[in-house]
Amino acid sequence: MKTARIFQRPKNAMQSGRARTDQWVLEFEPAFGQRPDPLTGWNGGGETSNQVRIAFPTLEAAKAHAEREGYAYHIVPAPARKLKLQAYADNFR
């Protein structure tokens, strides 16, 4: 049985926009650890299910999909939004 993680996308730290932060994402937990390739030294493995990400508009839709497909899942709560209130004058202190 595959184990999935359902979470809400965080805001991108490199941009000020909040695009797609209202979507819920289902991604699979890796069943095996990655191992280094002896020739190149890069980490990898034969498992391809950790490359699959499915986006859903609501948490209920994501949970319904996981239950319908028979995946064990756990929900990672969305991080709390922190507002940093700053005045323009604070740049010159």
Residue pairs with C-beta under 8 A, 6 or more apart in sequence:
1 70
1 71
1 72
2 28
2 29
2 31
2 49
2 71
2 72
3 28
3 29
3 31
3 71
3 72
3 73
3 74
4 26
4 27
4 28
4 29
4 66
4 71
4 72
4 73
4 74
5 26
5 27
5 28
5 29
5 73
5 74
5 76
6 24
6 25
6 26
6 59
6 62
6 63
6 66
6 73
6 74
6 75
6 76
7 24
7 25
7 27
7 75
7 76
7 78
8 21
8 22
8 23
8 24
8 25
8 59
8 76
8 78
9 20
9 21
9 23
9 25
10 21
10 78
10 79
11 17
11 18
11 21
12 19
20 55
22 57
23 55
23 56
23 57
24 55
24 56
24 57
24 58
24 59
24 61
24 62
25 53
25 54
25 55
25 56
25 62
26 53
26 54
26 56
26 62
26 65
26 66
26 71
26 73
27 50
27 52
27 53
27 54
28 49
28 50
28 52
28 71
29 50
30 45
30 47
30 50
31 47
31 49
32 45
32 47
33 45
34 43
34 44
34 45
35 43
35 44
35 45
36 42
36 43
36 44
37 43
37 44
54 62
54 65
56 62
56 65
59 75
63 73
63 75
66 73
